[in-house]
Amino acid sequence: MSKLKGAVLTDSQLEDLRAKKALALPAKYLQPGGFDLPIGTTAYQASCIPSLAQGFDGKNFIKNYCHSTHDLKDGSIVLMPGINYLVKIQCALDLPKTIVGYSNPKSSAGRCDLDCTLLAEGGTEYNVIPAGYKGSLYLLVSAQSFPVILRPGDTLMQIRLFKGVRDILTGVQLKKIHQEDPLVSGTLKPVFTNEGILLHLDLTGAPSNLVSIPNGRRRWIWPSARASILPTTSARNGSNVMAA
């Protein structure tokens, strides 16, 4: 392991964790500076977003706040807009006390307009893997704009593991770097905080065509959460389906 303060673990170091049974995950999901998180074979509809004040308790949350269990072993699930789904991740961790993890959604989740949050057993912060964590991981996911097909093995979140303290630049440091070598550009002045850079979206221009309507007819479009998305034809009412 690297002795650098706050160093990100590389793929070779992640392989070492796999060899030591500290990371139960197929090698194909490893990336140069982290790893992807494949979803499991069971999903639940969740009636709310869990509070982490007392630490996340997966079994208790499923028992008291989840319903409509979906078995994905031989198929998939269609995430309907506005509904929260809890899915167990096909990954288990048994990390050393010096290692902490941070997760974020992949770009494919953003392209499908999915709201994704990672939950760790006993965790008190969303998308954070506590130092020395041992246990399973859960994904809370919700489609924001349109139905999305989700299959076992699809990856919506990724994790970077750090050894030691993760140093974060302050707002003053970010501003100084920006003055010497601009980090962002545009007509709106960026706001620098201790949490990062606040970015603005310019929505004054002409709207983008986010959804095409073939032959002028309105049809459902069912995107897939997989990275590569190609249009095909579904047997379901002849509608267009987005699938890998």
Secondary structure as GFF3:
##gff-version 3
##sequence-region A 1 244
A	DSSP	beta_strand	7	8	.	.	.	ID=ss1
A	DSSP	alpha_helix	11	19	.	.	.	ID=ss2
A	DSSP	beta_strand	23	24	.	.	.	ID=ss3
A	DSSP	three_ten_helix	27	29	.	.	.	ID=ss4
A	DSSP	beta_strand	30	31	.	.	.	ID=ss5
A	DSSP	beta_strand	34	46	.	.	.	ID=ss6
A	DSSP	alpha_helix	58	65	.	.	.	ID=ss7
A	DSSP	beta_strand	66	71	.	.	.	ID=ss8
A	DSSP	beta_strand	77	79	.	.	.	ID=ss9
A	DSSP	beta_strand	84	94	.	.	.	ID=ss10
A	DSSP	beta_strand	99	105	.	.	.	ID=ss11
A	DSSP	alpha_helix	107	111	.	.	.	ID=ss12
A	DSSP	beta_strand	114	120	.	.	.	ID=ss13
A	DSSP	beta_strand	128	129	.	.	.	ID=ss14
A	DSSP	beta_strand	134	143	.	.	.	ID=ss15
A	DSSP	beta_strand	148	150	.	.	.	ID=ss16
A	DSSP	beta_strand	155	163	.	.	.	ID=ss17
A	DSSP	alpha_helix	171	180	.	.	.	ID=ss18
A	DSSP	beta_strand	191	193	.	.	.	ID=ss19
A	DSSP	beta_strand	196	198	.	.	.	ID=ss20
A	DSSP	three_ten_helix	214	216	.	.	.	ID=ss21
A	DSSP	beta_strand	221	222	.	.	.	ID=ss22
A	DSSP	beta_strand	230	233	.	.	.	ID=ss23
A	DSSP	beta_strand	240	243	.	.	.	ID=ss24
###
